[in-house]
Amino acid sequence: MTNQIALWLGIFLLGGMMLDFAMFGTEHILFLGKKLFDLLEWMAFWR
């Protein structure tokens, strides 16, 4: 992955998170964060 692709991907993700926060509040981001940690724990189990 080039630096330019990584930069645009980061901008896209942060923009999506800001839009979600502005429209729906913090509940969705908190839910997705918890699910991300569950996924990482599950992946570490299979390592």
Backbone as CSV, one residue per row, in Angstrom:
resi,resn,N_x,N_y,N_z,CA_x,CA_y,CA_z,C_x,C_y,C_z
1,MET,0.850,-1.165,0.000,0.000,0.000,0.000,0.901,1.236,0.000
2,THR,0.616,2.127,-0.885,1.410,3.343,-0.948,0.934,4.335,0.106
3,ASN,1.753,5.340,0.352,1.387,6.360,1.336,0.147,7.130,0.915
4,GLN,0.005,7.375,-0.372,-1.150,8.127,-0.850,-2.444,7.338,-0.628
5,ILE,-2.426,6.053,-0.893,-3.613,5.227,-0.670,-3.936,5.175,0.822
6,ALA,-2.925,5.014,1.670,-3.147,4.965,3.111,-3.719,6.283,3.620
7,LEU,-3.231,7.395,3.093,-3.738,8.708,3.509,-5.200,8.872,3.134
8,TRP,-5.554,8.532,1.903,-6.946,8.661,1.465,-7.863,7.701,2.222
9,LEU,-7.386,6.518,2.509,-8.181,5.569,3.282,-8.426,6.098,4.689
10,GLY,-7.394,6.655,5.320,-7.543,7.243,6.652,-8.503,8.423,6.655
11,ILE,-8.406,9.283,5.645,-9.320,10.425,5.535,-10.748,9.943,5.354
12,PHE,-10.938,8.917,4.531,-12.274,8.364,4.296,-12.860,7.780,5.579
13,LEU,-12.053,7.032,6.335,-12.541,6.433,7.577,-12.866,7.488,8.624
14,LEU,-11.990,8.470,8.790,-12.259,9.530,9.760,-13.477,10.349,9.366
15,GLY,-13.628,10.623,8.078,-14.809,11.349,7.609,-16.092,10.569,7.869
16,GLY,-16.048,9.268,7.638,-17.220,8.438,7.918,-17.560,8.407,9.399
17,MET,-16.535,8.338,10.238,-16.778,8.351,11.682,-17.350,9.687,12.133
18,MET,-16.852,10.786,11.577,-17.371,12.099,11.950,-18.815,12.260,11.487
19,LEU,-19.130,11.764,10.304,-20.503,11.821,9.802,-21.432,10.998,10.685
20,ASP,-20.999,9.802,11.056,-21.795,8.943,11.937,-22.009,9.619,13.287
21,PHE,-20.966,10.219,13.827,-21.072,10.917,15.111,-22.035,12.096,15.009
22,ALA,-21.967,12.849,13.918,-22.822,14.024,13.753,-24.288,13.643,13.579
23,MET,-24.548,12.522,12.906,-25.932,12.158,12.616,-26.569,11.283,13.691
24,PHE,-25.794,10.384,14.298,-26.399,9.391,15.175,-25.867,9.404,16.606
25,GLY,-24.808,10.122,16.880,-24.252,10.123,18.223,-23.143,9.090,18.354
26,THR,-22.764,8.812,19.584,-21.594,7.974,19.830,-21.928,6.497,20.020
27,GLU,-23.197,6.126,20.053,-23.553,4.736,20.326,-23.019,3.781,19.263
28,HIS,-23.069,4.174,18.005,-22.617,3.298,16.929,-21.109,3.082,16.977
29,ILE,-20.364,4.149,17.242,-18.907,4.037,17.287,-18.493,3.158,18.457
30,LEU,-19.156,3.302,19.580,-18.854,2.473,20.741,-19.158,1.003,20.448
31,PHE,-20.279,0.728,19.811,-20.644,-0.638,19.444,-19.609,-1.243,18.488
32,LEU,-19.224,-0.480,17.466,-18.244,-0.989,16.506,-16.879,-1.197,17.156
33,GLY,-16.513,-0.338,18.097,-15.254,-0.519,18.812,-15.245,-1.797,19.628
34,LYS,-16.353,-2.080,20.309,-16.453,-3.314,21.088,-16.383,-4.539,20.184
35,LYS,-17.065,-4.486,19.055,-17.045,-5.617,18.121,-15.654,-5.792,17.508
36,LEU,-14.935,-4.690,17.277,-13.582,-4.789,16.752,-12.675,-5.506,17.744
37,PHE,-12.781,-5.172,19.040,-11.968,-5.843,20.042,-12.351,-7.315,20.176
38,ASP,-13.626,-7.637,20.037,-14.041,-9.044,20.034,-13.434,-9.790,18.845
39,LEU,-13.422,-9.149,17.680,-12.832,-9.768,16.499,-11.332,-9.983,16.686
40,LEU,-10.639,-8.992,17.230,-9.204,-9.134,17.453,-8.900,-10.250,18.450
41,GLU,-9.717,-10.365,19.483,-9.533,-11.445,20.458,-9.768,-12.796,19.808
42,TRP,-10.779,-12.905,18.966,-11.076,-14.149,18.272,-9.941,-14.514,17.315
43,MET,-9.408,-13.525,16.618,-8.309,-13.778,15.689,-7.039,-14.184,16.449
44,ALA,-6.806,-13.623,17.610,-5.630,-13.983,18.406,-5.741,-15.418,18.897
45,PHE,-6.960,-15.890,19.139,-7.177,-17.270,19.560,-6.730,-18.229,18.463
46,TRP,-6.996,-17.885,17.204,-6.666,-18.771,16.090,-5.221,-18.641,15.638
47,ARG,-4.489,-17.748,16.202,-3.092,-17.549,15.813,-2.198,-18.631,16.258
